[in-house]
């Protein structure tokens, strides 16, 4: 493709496309670069996801334009292929050993050319990006392929996609095909951009073993109301699980390879002895220690009466709560809650002494035979910084802890934020049979802590080993595991030998609480291979690639623990597999080829968690560093300029004055259109209250206020109820007396219960909780956010961020006004709203109340049990008496603000009662 001559100015538009994550597009000159097709095809075969993202663009301008293709993909995924098709010529990405790719990268830098693909890492995603010049009227097709093995966590597999095209796309389509021979037991979808208007664009079909989810919105469905921009901006998530029994698991075979999934149902939980080691150093001051206290209190409540526990808090010194482990009785848990509530942050960080104290507590109890036979002992460390007091050498701390534990206990390390060395925590955890997890500093940090605990809260088996006939299989992945937790899954894969028997047998051995157990299973190879003959759902040799993916992941983990001598052999094998199967791993890189005339080479490298320190948006310049203090210039620039490398400065240059580059969260990046004027922080944009005006008023609020005392504004009541048979005046409920949580309503026939905490001093609910029996699900709303809990798994949502969740038996939707509706056929619809008009606070609303059964009850539910209205008072027809279940209430007709359609509300006449 030809580029413009030197010195010739060309308009440049940046198009950021990403799916599966994220499709970004930014077009400073409208319709210059047009995305006319954008598709995602994801085929999940026996948990292994193969995803193809394809974007087709055309340059509608009469000058050369630059198009940039950007894809966010899950951290656990490996890129396997990338290509660009320009003028009928394919330019592929070539996967090489990282050293060879780096040499090409360095040579390009030395010549003054741009090099290096942009990387930015969020909680779950990584970014891939490549740019190319597009001639007038020319078309380019971008295609990226990546693969991942979906990991079972808290009883579900999750496939995450983000959709943000930021322009209307003529053909936009997402297809997710799932095939699970075990049978699909549960399937739900969730979106943060879907609305009721887009509901028809989503179709879900499934049978016993297959599911197909398609999202295909028309141009009119993509449009924002009254505008020409797109409403598609957010997450699209698919969660599912499969059928299981109390057996040796499911063995599946395809093209000479096998995979063995093991997660038996019905096993009893093993009692545990757990030591919580909590950092209370000065760096934890403020929000971190507050969220830690909040999470610990909830975790303590979840301990089983059969468990034993203790707490160690540390700063410069380590302090244990009790001299010995104590049973998780109601009395001891309450004492521990009070201790946790009093933890204050100050001082240094003495990790070594705190860890050795935790190990000593368990060892003393073990020596004194105070640990129940067959129980599991865990240490959970939470810290936000590197050691600063006592032993501060990380390697010596790791050695001390490993020698003290001596393989008897499992250690789990949580790194709070980015000031802690994740590599240090990860090695220390892996050395001792556990794992490490980063806790991100955000409003949901407490929920992250709670979720992690739930993952390890219920051990089912210890010392799990897999055995296969030596004459049947070879090159088997890891086949022994220290622990199996409820809600997780163990995966083993391998290759069948050429002359393997027609029947493959397997034994899985493990230890229950008080006994050993052996699971045996046999399968006929030919019958199992027939399950994967449908080309619609299966890509060829997927199980071989699954085996390679799993083996590489396990080799990379072993390298963390290996000695220098062992590490080289592990690295060589992982590298060879990465090259053989074309995976971009931490050992390989992808070199992207460009059309002749674009003398640039770009390299994609797999980031690792330990590199992810304070990365908001990393755009590497030729020096490898992100330049600071970017300025802005006009949008016209020669395309061939050496500065055309996409640095941070370069991005700012390409953005017009009405564009703002701002981080969405500390680790995710977003391009947001903003109005001209001073920059407004994204949090302010999200949480600001709407202007309040009197109902029905269109007066200019900038006018000077009139002198004198204005009348008190009409308030919205805490609750508005529309009673059966009453079509005119609803019932407005004012709560004047409240002590502790209230049972607002419960209906056992509907399978729903609503509770809440009402603060009479503030005249508002501090929280409202809705619990459903089927599906078993809990929704807890607070002024800060909404938390949905299912199967011990928490999901947090901010108010006024759209949500569209389809779960068997329940739909959840939230619009930009913050109205959250919980609905299902033949059931009452329950709404929750963060009202920010007069009398601000959480509000509850009910629809379809004729569906309440005769067994409905509660503070509010009682009003649906046959209300008897007395006649109006003789002297004042605005007063009446109503009787509910033999109790009389005085009702007064008043003007109130109806909050049910959102702020600013409308004035209504209602019968007001006080409770």
N, C-alpha and C positions, 0 to 999 in steps of 0.2 A: 504494500500500500504506500502510495506516495505521500510525503509530508510537504508542508508549505516551504517555500524558499526561505533562505536566511533573511532575517530582517522584516519579513512580512508578518504583520500582526494578525492573529486569529482569535476569534471568540472562543472561550473555553468554558464548557459546562461540565460539572462533575456529576456523574450518575453513580450512586451507591446502591448496589443491588444486593439483597441478601435474603435467604430463605433457609429455614431450618436453622434455622434460625431466622435471619433477618433480611428483609428486602428493603434497603434504603435507596431512595432516589432523591436527588436534589438537582433541580433544573433551573438555574438562575435565569436563563432565557427560555421562556415557555415553549415546549414542544421541539426544542432543538434536538435533544436526544430523547427519542420516544421508545419506551418499552412497549412493544406491541404483543409480546407473549412472555409469560412467566409461569413456569410449571415446577412442581415438586412431585416426584414419584418415590415413595418410600415403601419398600417391601420388607415386612418383618416376618421372617421364617424361623420358627422355633427360637424366638428371642433375638435372633441376629438381624439387625436392621441394615439394609442396603439402600442408600438415599441418593437420588440424582436430582440436582438442581439445574434447571436450564432457563436461561434468559436470552431473549432475542430483542435486539435494539436496532434502531435505524437513525441515522443522522439526517434530520430534516433541514438543517441549515445549509447555506451555500459556502461555508468555510469548514476547515477541518475542526473536529471536536474531539475531546478526550472523554472516553467512557471508562469508568472504574467499576469493576465487579467485586463486590464484597460479600462474603458469606460468614456468618457465625455458625459454628458447629459445636456439638457437645465436647467437653474436655476429654471424655473417654473415647471419642471417635478417632479413627485414623483416616486421613485423606488417602484415596487410592488412585484418583485420576483427575486431571483437569485439562481442558482444551478450549481453544478459541478457533472459530471458523470465520475467516475474513476473506471475502471475495472468492469463496469456494476452496480456499486453502486452509488446512488444519494446522494449528500451532499447538503442539502438545506440551504438557509439563513433564519433565523427566525427573524421576526419583533417583537420587544418588546418595552415596555415603556422605555424611555431613562434612567431613574434611574436604572432599573433592568439591562439593558445592560451595563451601566457604572459600576455597581458592578462587573459583570463578567469581564469586561475590567480591572478594578483595581486589581482584584484577580490575573489575569494573569501577570500583571506588577509586583506585589509583589513577584511572584514566579520567576521573572527574565526572563519570556517569552516575546516574542514580542506581541504587541497588537496594534490595531488601524489601520483602513484603511486610506490610504493616501488621502488627500483632497487638491485640488488646484482650485482656482476659477478665471476664466477669465471674460470677459465682459458678456457673455451670457451662459457660460457653467460651470458645476461642474464635478469633477472627482470621479470615483469609481474604486477601485483597490483591487484585492485579488491575493495571490500567493499560489502555491501548488507544491510539489515535484512530479516528474514524473519518474517512473521506466523506465529502458531501454525497448524500443519497445512498451511502454504503450501509450494508447491514452486517452485524456481528452476532454470532451465537456463542454464548459462554456456557460451559457445562462443567460442573463439579460433582464428583462422586466421593462419598465417604461411607464408612461402615463402623458399626459398633455393636457390642453385645449388651443388650439391655439388662441392667442389674436389678434384681428384686429387692425392694426396700420397703419395709413395713407393709408387706402383703400386696404390693403392686409393682408392675413394670411401668416406666414412664417414658414417653417419646415427646420431646419438646420442640416446638416450632415457633418462631417469631415472624410476624408479618408486618412490614412497614414499607410498602412501596412508595409512599408519599407522592404518587401520581396515579391517575386512572390508567388501568391496563386493560386493553381490549380482550385479551385472553389470559385470564388468571385462574389457575386450577391447581389444587392440591389433592393428591390421591394417596391414601395410606391403606395398604393391603396387609392384613395380619393373617397368618396361618399357624395354628397351634394344634398339632395332632392330639394333645392331651384334652383338648376342648377348652373353650373360652368360658370362664365362670363369671366374669365381671368385666364391664367395659363402660368407660365414661369419657366424655370430652369436656374441655373447659377452654374458654377464650376470654381474653380481656378486651377484645375489640368488637365482638359480636353484639348485635342488637336484635330486637324482634324483627326489624326490617330485613336483616340478613339471614334470619332463621331458615328461609326457604332455600338459601344457597348451600346449606349444610345437609347432606344426606348420610344416614348411617344404616347400613344393612349388615346383618350377621346371621350365621347359623351356628351349628354346634362347634365347628372348628375354624371357621373363617369369618372375617369381618372386613368391611370396606367402608372407609370414611372418605367422603369427597366434599371439598369446599370449592364451589365454582360460582362466584358472584358475577352478576351482569354489571355493565358500566353504570347503570342507574342505581343499582344496589350499593356500589362502591362510593357514590357521591355523598358528601356531607349535605345535610338539609340546607337548601338555599344557596349552596356554593358548588364550585367545580373541583374542589380538592377531595381526597379520599378519606374515608373513615377507617380504613384498615391500618391499624397501628397497635400492635400488642402481641400477646402470646397465644399460641394454639397448642393445647396439651392433650395427649391421649394417654389414658391410664387403663391398664387391664391386668387380669390375673387368669390363671388356668385351673382346671380341675385337678385335685390331688386326692390321694388316699393314704392310709397308713401302710406304706409299702416301701420297697427298695428304690422307688423313684421311677423316672421315665427314661428309657434308653432309645435314642433315635439314630437312624443310620441313613447316610446318603453318599453315594459315589465313593465307597471305600473308607469312609470316616464315620466315627460315632461320637455322640455327645450324651452324657449321662447327667440328668437334672435330679437333684435330691433335695426335697423339702417335705418330709412326711407330715401328714395331718394327725392330730389327736394325741400327740405326745404330751405328757405332763411337764410343767416347768420345773427346772432344778432350782432349789433354794440357793441364794447367793449371799456372799459376804462382800460388802462393798465399802471402800474407803474413798470419800470425796476429798481431794486435795485442792484447796481453793487459794488462788493468789489474791492477796489483799494489799499488795504494794501500792505506793502512791500513784502509779500510772493507771490503776484501776479506779481512781477517784471519779465520782460523778455517775454518768449514765451506765458505765460498764459494771460497776459494783452493784448498782441498783438493779440492773437486768439480771445479774448473777444471783442476787438474793431472791428475786422474783421467780427465776427458774428453779432454784434449789428448793424453795418452799413447795412448789408443785411436784417436783421430783420426789421429795420426801413423802408426800401424800400418796404417791404411786407405789411405794415399797410394799411388798407382800408381808403379811405377818410372819411368814416363815423365814424372811430375810434377816440378816444382821448388818449393822452399819456403824460407821463412825465418821467424824468430820475432822479434817486438819486444815487450819487456815495459816497462811504464812506470808510474811514480808521479810524483814531482816532475820527474824526468828520464826520457828514453826511451833504452833500450839495445837494440841489435840483437845477435842471437845470433852471426851470421856477417856478414862485410863484404859478401858477395854471396849471391844465391840459390844453393842447392845442390840437386843431384838427390836424389830420394827413394830413395837406395840403402839397403841394409840397414845399412851402417856409419854413414851420416849420420843415419838415423832413430834408431838406437841412441844416438848422441851427443845428438840433440835430446831424446830421452826423459830422458836424465840431466840435461840443462839444465832441462827442465820440472819434473822432480822437485825441483829445488833452488830454484824460484821462491818467494820469501817476500814477504809483504804488509807494506808500511809506506810512509808518506809521503803526498804529495798526489796530485792528478790532473791531469796535463798531456796532455790529449787532442790539442791542436793540434800540438805537437811530434811526438808519436808518429805521428799520421796523416801529417804531411808527411814524416817519415822513411820510412814505408812506401811512399809514392808515389815518393820519391826513389830508393829501392832498385829499384823496377820501371822507372823512367825511365832510370836509369843502365844497367841490364841491357838495356833496349830500345835505347838509344843505342849500346851496345857489341855489339849483335846477339847477345846471349846468351839471348834469349827465342826458343824454337823457333818456326819459321814456322807460322802457323795456330793457335797455342796461345791459351788464354784466361787472362787475368790477373784474380785476385780478391784483394780485401782483406777480411778478416773481423775486425771490431772487437768486443771484449767489454769492457764497462765496467759498473760498478755505481753510478756517481755523476756529478754534474755537474762540469765543469772548475773547478779551484780554483787551479791554478798556470799561469804563463805567460799566454797569451791565454785569457781566461775568458768573453768575450762570445760566446754561442752563434752569433749571426748572422755574426760575423766568422770564426769557425771554419768554419762551413758554406761561406762564400764562399772562404776560403783553400783548403779541401779541393777544392771544385768546380773552382777555377781550376787547381789543381795536377794533378788527374786529367784534366781537359780531355777527357772522354768516352772515354778510352783503356781504363780499367779499371772493374770493377764493385765496388761497396762494399756489404757486408752488415754491419749493426749489430745487436748483441745487447745488450739492456739487462737486467742481472742485478738482479732485485728492483724495488722501487718508489722508491728514492732517486735515480733517474736520470730526467731529462726525456725521456720517450718521444717527445714531439713533436720535440725536437731531433734525436734519432737517426733518427727516421722521415724527416724532411725531408732530412737529410744522405745517407741511403741512397737515397731516391728521386731526389735530384739527380744521383746517380752510377750509375743503372741497376741498383740493387739493391733490397733491402727490409730492413725492421727486424722484429725479433721480441723479445718479452719472454720472459726466462727466469725462471720462478717459483722462489722460494726454497723448496725442499722436498727430501725425501730423494732424489727422482729428477732433481735439477737437472743432474747429469752426463749423464744419459740425454737430457734435453732438448737439451743442447749437441750431443751425438753425433747425435741425430736431425736437428737443423738442418743440421749439416755434411753428412749423407747426402743431404739434399735438393739441395745445390749441388755435390756431389762429382763428378758425372758430366755435364758439359756435352756436349750432342749437336750443337747447331746455334747459330750466331751470326747476327745481322742477319736475322731471319726476317720476311718480308713476305708479305701475302696480297693477291692481285689478282683482281678480279671485273669482268665487262663493265660499262661505265658505263651501258649501256642496259637492264641487267637488275636492278640492286640500287640501294638508296639508304639513307641513314641507317645506315651500317655502323659498328659499334663499333670500338675500337682495332684496327688491322690491321698494326702493325709492332712487333716485340719484339726486345730486345737478345739474349736467350739462351733456349734451350730446354734443360731439364735432364731427364735420365732419370728416369722415374717420375712426371713432371708432365704437364700438358696445356695447350695453348693453345686458347682459345675465342674465336671471332668470330661475331657475330650481326648481322642486318640485315633490312631490309624488301625484299620483291620489288616491283618497279615494276608498275603496273597492266597494262602491255602488255609484260611481260617475255617473253623467248623460252621455248619449251617445254623447251629444254635449258639448264641452268645450268652454266657451266664455271668453274673456279677454278684459279689457279696459286699455289703456295707456294714462295717462293725462300728460300734460306739458304746459309750457308757451313759446309761440313764442315771437317775438319782441314786438308786441303791442296787443296780444290777447292770450287767452287760446285755447288749442286744445285738442281734445279727439279722440284717434284712437280706433276703435272697431273691433274685429275679432272673428270669430267662426270657429271651426273645428269639424269634426266628428271623434271621437276617433278611431273607428275601421278602418276607411280608412287611417288614419295617421299611425297606427301601421303596416299596410301592407307594407309601404314604406321600412321597415327595416327587410325584410324577407330573403334577399340574404346573405347566409353565407359567400360568397366569400369576401364580403367587411365589414361585421359586426361581431364583437366579442360579445358574449352573454352578456346581461345586461349592455351594455356600457353606457346607459343613466343613470342608477342608479349610476354607478361609476363617471360619469360626475357630477351628483348632489353632490355626496360625496366630490369629488375634489373641486368643487366650494365652497361648504359650509365650508370646512376646511380652504381654502384660506381666505375666508371672516372672519371666526372666529379668525384666526391668526392676521388679520389686526385690528379687533376690540380689541384684547388684548392689542395692543399698546396704545389705548386710554382709556382703562377701568381703573377704580379704583381698588385697591387691592381686595376689596370684590367682585366686578363683575368679575375680571380677573380669579379667581379660577373656577367659573362656566363655563366660556367660555373655559378655558383650559381643563377642564374635558370633555366637549362635543367634542372638537376637538381631544383630545387624544382617546376617545372611538371610534370615526369615523375612525381615523387613524389605530387603531388596527383592527377594524371590517373589513375594506377594504384593509388591508395590504399595507398601504402607509408609506414610510419613509419620515417623516415630521420633523420639528424642535422639535417635542415632542416625537418622536420614533427613534429607531435605529435598524439596522439589524445586528444580530450576525451571522457570517458565520461559519458553522461547517467545520471541517477538518477530513481527514482520521485518524484512530487510529495510534498513533506513532508520529504524528505531534502535540505536546502538545502546541498548540497555539490557541488563540481565537482572532478573528479580528472583529472590530465593525465599521459599516458605519453609519455616522451621517450626517444629512442634515445641511450644513453650512448656515448661515444667512448673509445678506449683511453687517451688522455691524461688523462681525468678519473679513471682507475682507480688512485688512489694510496692505498694502505693501506685499502682498503674491505673491512671484514669483513662488516658487515651495516648498511646505511644506511637509516635510517628518518627521512625528513625531517619535521621539525616545521614549524609555521607560519613560523618564522624561516628555514627552509631548512637549519638545523643540527640534528644529532642531539643531543638532550639527554643529559647524563651523569648518573651516580650514580642510576640508577633504583631506586625502592623498590617494595615490594609491598603491595597492600591486598587486601581481600576481593574475591571475584569478582562481587559484586552491584553494578551501576551503572546509572543511567538511560541508556537508549540514546540519548536526544536531547542529552546533555551535549555542550557544545562541545569538551571534552577527548576526545571520542570519536574524534577524528582519530588514526590509527594511528601514533603516535610510538613510539620505543623504550620510553619510559615506559609507553605504552599497552599494548604487547605484554607487558611484565612484569606489568602490572596484570591482564591476562587469563589469565596462566598461574597455575595452582593451585600450592600449595607443593611438590607433588611433580613439578613440571616444571622443566626447566633449559634456558635458551637459551644455546647454546654454539656457537662456530664449529667446523665440521668440518675445514676447511682454511683457510689464511689468506684465501681468496677465495670459499669456499662456505659456505653456512649450512645448519644442520640444526636441527630441534627434536627433542630427545632426552628420553625419559622417564628419570628417575633415581630411585634409592631415596632416602628421606629421610635426611638426614645431610649431612656436609660435601661440598662439590662436589669431584668428581674430574675432573682434566683428561682430555679425550678420548684423548690419546695414552697416558696411563697406563691407561685402560680397555682400549685396544687391545692394549697390549704387556705388560700385567702377567702374571706367571707364575702358573699355577694352584697352589693349595695342594698340597703333596706329602705323601702319606701312604704308609706301608708297604702293599704290596699286600695286599688282602683285609682291611685294618684299618678299623674304624669308630670308633676311639677318638677322644675329644675332644682336639684338638690344643692346647687351651688349658690342659690339666692340667700341673702342674709336672713337669719332667723328673726322672727317677730319677737318683740319684747313681751314680757309677761310669762306666766307659767303655762306651758302647753298642757293639754289634757293627757293623762296617762295613756300610753299606747295600748291598743288591744293586744292581748297576749294569746298565744296558742296554748291550749290546755295540755297536760301531760298525755292524755289519751282521749281519742274520739271513737265512739262506738256507734255504729249504725245497727239499730235493733230490728229484729224481725217484725214485719208488719208496720213499721214506722217509716214512712216515706218522706216526711218533711223535716222535722227537727231531730238531729242526732243527739246522742248523749255525750256530754263532755265531762270527763272524770277528773276531779282535782284530788290529789293525794295529800292529805294534811298530816297523817299519822303513819309513820313507817319505822319499823325496827327490824333490821336485818333483811335478808333476801325474802322476796315475796313470791308466792305462787300465784302468778297472774292468771294463768288459765291452764287447764289440763283436760284432755279428752282421750280416755283410753281407747275408745272405738276408733278415733282418728289416728291414734298413735302419736300424739304430739303433746308436749308440755312446754310452757313458757314461764320462766322465772326472771326476776329482775331485782336490782338494788336501787331503791329510790332515795335520794338525798333531799330531805325536806328543806334544809337550809338553802341549798342551791336551786331547789324546785326543779330537779331533773334526775333522770336515771343515770347512774354511773356505769351500769352495764345491763344488758338484756340478753338472756340465753334461751335459745329454742332447741329443744331436743326431740328428735324423731326416732320412733321405734323401728320403722321400716321405710327406707334404709336406716341402719343405725348410724346416726350422724348428729353432730352438735354444732350449732352456729352461735358464737358468742360475740356480741357487738359491744364496743366501748366507744367513747368519743374519738379515740385514736384510730382504730381500725376494726376490721371484722376478721375473726379467726374461725375457720371451719375445721372440725376434727372428725376424722373417720379412721377406724382401725388404728388408733393411737398416732395417726399422722396429722400434723397441723399444716394448714395453708392460711397465710395471712394476706388480706387485701385492704388496700387503702380506700377510704371513702371517695366517691366520685370518680373512681377508675372503673370503666365499664367491665362487666363480668357476665358471661353466658355459660352456664354449666349444665350439662345434660347427664343426669345420673338416673339409673333405673329407679323409678318411683319418686323422683324429685327433680325439679328444675330450679336453678338459682340464677337470677338476673339482677344486675345493678346498672343503672344508667348514670349519666354524667351529673345528674342532680343528687346522686347518692342514694336513690331509692332502691333498696334491696328487697326483692320479692322472692319468697319461697313458696312454690306452688306445685301441685300435681293433680291429675284428674280425680274428681270426686272428693277432694279434700279442701279444707279451708286454706285460703291464701294468707300468709303472714308476711307483713312488710315491716322493715326497719329503716329508719331515716335519721341522718344527722342534721336535724333542723337547726338552721342558723338565723332564723328570723327572731322576732320578739319572743322572749321566753325560750331561748335557745337550749338545745340538749337533745338527747336521743328520743325518738318517738316511735311508737308502735302503731301499726294500722292493720285492720283485718278486712278481708274481702271474702265473698262467697260464704258468709256466716250462716246461711241456711243449711250448710252441710254439717254443722255441729250436731253431735248426737245428743240424746237425752241425758247422757252421763257427763256432760261438760261441767266443769266447776272451776273454782279459783276466784280470786279477788275480782277479776274482770269476767271470767267465764260464767259467773253466777247470773249475769244480766242476760244470758241466752237460755235461761231456765224458766221462761214464762214470767215476764214482768207485768204486774198489774198497776195500771195508772189510776190514781184517784182524780176526781174532778178538780178543775182550777179553783183556787181560793176565791171566796165571794168578793173580798175587798181588793184582790190583786190577781188578775188572770195570768200573771207571769210566774205564779207559784203553783206547784202541784206536789203531790206525794206519790211515790212509786214504791210498790212492795215487791221484794224479791225473797223468795223462800222464807216468808214469814217475817222479814225485817223491813221496816219502813225507812225510806230516804226522802229528805226534802230536796226538791228540784226547783231551780230558778232559771227562767229563760234569760240568757245573756248573749251579748255579742262576743264571739271569739274568732280567732284566726284559724282557718282550716289549713293544717300543714300537709294534708295528704297528697297534694300535687306538687309539693316542694315550695321553697321560698320564692316570692315574698308572702305567699298565702293569700287567701280570700276571706272576707268577712262572712261569717255564717251566724245564724241564730240557732242556739242549741240549749238543751236542758242541762244545766250544770249541777252536779252532785259532788259532795265532799265525802271522802272515805278516810 
